[in-house]
Amino acid sequence: MIRNIAGSVLALAGATAAVWSPFRAWYDGRHGRDYAVDELFTGITDAKADLLGSILLPFAFAALVTLVGVLLRSRLLVAFAGIVVLGFTILWMVRVGQAEGSLTVGSDGTGLGDGVANAFGGGVLLLLGALVMSGRGHSHRVDRPHGHPRPAPETPSAPPEGPSRPPEGADPSRAADPSGAPDPYAAPDPYGDTRTFEVPTGPPAPDPERENPPPRG
């Protein structure tokens, strides 16, 4: 965030300096707005150019690109604007050097003026602003705390395959029928339905009919 703010300030300052430079003296007291854009490709003449057709046009375009780049936090757009400003400034210096034979800097206002310095400095500030800006933020994956693992996705429970096994100790003949009725076709359980009988251990009880038989008729 801080880098974007600092880069935006540098970029806007550079764009302002570039747009203001044509209104300053560029060479021998001649302002930059007096140089036509097409003269940078065909050759410098003494003709005075219109304001919209002067060197102000590419600098105004670079300022517009800078404004869009700052709003979008695009480093490429800001850097492109800086390249446009520096490119047209260097191209002008080449053409003026060809027309004048050489470039000079004089303390009495002759030679290169402060307008060229403003344009060149504006382009450098635009490139520095693009380098300082961090660009658009990237989304980061937020990891869950160690104590809160990610819950596993719920899966539908599959039906049990095959007959369920009876619990340990239960009658296997009654496990197939939930009503409790035994299966008539199941094999008999030798240990199932065991009955106990009491066996007398003492002498047999006397029988009254044997001791007193009835009289015969």
C-alpha positions in Angstrom: 0.0 0.0 0.0 2.7 2.5 0.9 4.7 1.6 -2.2 1.7 2.2 -4.4 1.2 5.6 -2.8 4.8 6.6 -3.1 5.0 5.3 -6.7 1.8 7.2 -7.6 3.2 10.4 -6.2 6.4 10.1 -8.2 4.5 9.2 -11.4 2.1 12.1 -11.1 4.9 14.5 -10.4 6.8 13.2 -13.5 3.6 13.6 -15.7 3.1 17.1 -14.4 6.7 18.1 -15.2 6.4 16.6 -18.7 3.2 18.5 -19.5 4.6 21.7 -18.1 7.9 21.4 -20.0 6.6 22.6 -23.5 5.7 25.9 -21.9 9.4 26.5 -21.0 12.4 27.4 -23.2 13.9 24.4 -24.9 16.7 25.8 -27.1 17.9 29.4 -27.5 14.8 30.7 -25.8 12.4 28.9 -28.1 9.6 27.1 -26.2 8.8 23.5 -26.7 5.2 24.3 -27.9 6.8 26.0 -30.9 8.2 22.7 -32.2 5.7 20.6 -34.3 5.5 16.9 -33.7 6.1 16.0 -37.4 9.3 18.0 -37.3 10.8 15.3 -35.0 10.6 12.9 -37.9 11.2 15.2 -40.9 13.6 17.8 -39.5 13.5 20.9 -37.4 12.4 24.2 -39.1 11.9 27.8 -38.0 8.1 27.5 -38.5 6.0 27.9 -35.3 3.6 25.0 -34.7 0.1 25.1 -33.3 -0.4 24.2 -29.6 -2.3 20.9 -30.3 0.1 19.9 -33.0 3.3 20.7 -31.0 5.4 18.5 -28.8 2.8 19.0 -26.1 0.6 16.3 -27.8 2.8 13.2 -26.9 3.4 14.6 -23.4 -0.3 15.1 -22.8 -0.9 11.5 -24.0 1.7 10.2 -21.6 0.1 12.1 -18.8 -3.3 10.5 -19.6 -1.7 7.1 -19.6 0.0 7.8 -16.3 -3.4 8.8 -14.7 -5.0 5.5 -15.9 -2.0 3.5 -14.7 -2.2 5.1 -11.3 -5.9 4.4 -11.0 -5.4 0.8 -12.1 -2.1 0.5 -10.1 -0.5 -0.7 -13.4 3.3 -0.5 -13.4 3.4 -1.3 -17.1 1.2 1.7 -18.1 3.3 4.1 -15.9 6.5 2.7 -17.3 5.1 3.1 -20.9 4.3 6.8 -20.2 7.9 7.3 -19.0 9.3 5.7 -22.1 7.1 8.0 -24.3 8.3 11.1 -22.6 12.0 10.1 -22.7 11.7 8.9 -26.3 10.3 12.1 -27.7 12.7 14.2 -25.6 15.7 12.3 -26.9 14.3 12.3 -30.5 14.0 16.1 -30.3 17.6 16.4 -29.0 18.8 14.4 -32.0 16.9 16.5 -34.5 18.0 19.8 -33.0 21.5 18.6 -32.9 21.3 17.8 -36.6 19.8 21.2 -37.4 22.2 23.3 -35.2 25.3 21.1 -35.8 25.8 20.6 -32.0 24.0 21.1 -28.7 25.3 23.7 -26.3 24.3 24.9 -22.8 24.9 28.6 -22.0 24.5 30.6 -18.9 23.0 33.5 -20.8 19.9 31.6 -21.9 21.3 30.2 -25.1 21.5 26.5 -25.9 19.4 23.9 -24.0 16.8 25.4 -21.7 15.0 24.3 -18.5 12.1 22.9 -20.6 14.3 20.0 -21.8 15.4 19.4 -18.2 11.8 19.3 -17.1 10.9 16.8 -19.8 13.9 14.6 -19.2 13.3 14.7 -15.4 9.6 13.9 -15.8 10.4 10.8 -17.8 12.8 9.6 -15.2 10.3 10.2 -12.4 7.7 8.2 -14.3 10.1 5.2 -14.6 11.0 5.5 -10.9 7.3 5.6 -10.0 6.8 2.4 -12.0 9.7 0.7 -10.1 8.5 1.8 -6.7 4.9 0.7 -7.2 4.0 -2.8 -6.1 1.2 -3.2 -8.5 -2.1 -4.9 -7.9 -2.3 -7.1 -4.7 -2.4 -10.8 -5.1 -4.8 -13.0 -3.1 -3.1 -15.3 -0.6 -4.4 -18.6 0.6 -5.3 -18.5 4.3 -4.2 -21.6 6.1 -6.3 -22.9 8.9 -4.9 -22.9 12.5 -3.2 -26.1 13.6 -5.9 -26.8 16.2 -8.8 -26.5 13.6 -8.2 -29.0 10.8 -10.3 -28.9 7.7 -13.4 -31.0 8.0 -13.6 -34.0 5.8 -16.4 -34.0 3.2 -19.5 -36.0 4.1 -20.0 -39.1 2.1 -23.3 -41.1 2.0 -23.1 -44.3 4.0 -23.2 -47.4 1.8 -25.7 -50.1 2.7 -24.2 -53.2 4.4 -23.2 -55.9 2.0 -24.5 -59.4 2.8 -26.4 -60.5 5.9 -25.3 -59.0 9.1 -23.6 -61.3 11.6 -25.5 -61.9 14.9 -23.9 -60.6 18.0 -21.7 -62.9 20.0 -23.8 -65.3 22.2 -27.0 -64.9 20.2 -29.0 -67.7 18.6 -27.9 -67.9 15.0 -31.2 -69.6 14.0 -33.1 -66.5 15.1 -30.7 -63.9 13.6 -32.2 -64.2 10.1 -35.8 -63.4 11.2 -36.3 -60.2 13.2 -39.7 -61.5 14.5 -37.9 -64.3 16.5 -39.4 -67.3 14.6 -36.9 -70.0 13.9 -36.1 -70.9 10.3 -37.7 -74.3 9.6 -35.0 -75.1 7.0 -32.1 -74.2 9.3 -30.0 -77.0 10.7 -30.9 -77.9 14.3 -28.6 -76.6 16.9 -27.3 -79.3 19.2 -26.9 -76.9 22.0 -30.1 -75.0 21.5 -33.3 -75.4 23.6 -31.7 -77.7 26.2 -34.1 -78.9 29.0 -33.1 -80.1 32.4 -34.8 -82.9 34.4 -34.6 -83.7 38.1 -33.5 -87.3 38.9 -34.5 -88.7 42.3 -31.5 -90.0 44.4 -33.4 -91.5 47.4 -35.5 -94.7 47.8 -38.7 -94.8 45.7 -41.9 -93.6 47.4 -44.3 -96.4 48.5 -47.2 -97.1 46.2 -50.5 -97.4 48.3 -52.2 -99.5 45.6 -49.5 -102.2 45.9 -49.6 -102.4 49.6 -53.4 -102.6 49.9 -54.7 -104.3 46.8 -58.4 -104.1 46.2 -60.5 -107.3 47.0 -61.3 -109.6 44.1 -65.0 -110.1 43.4 
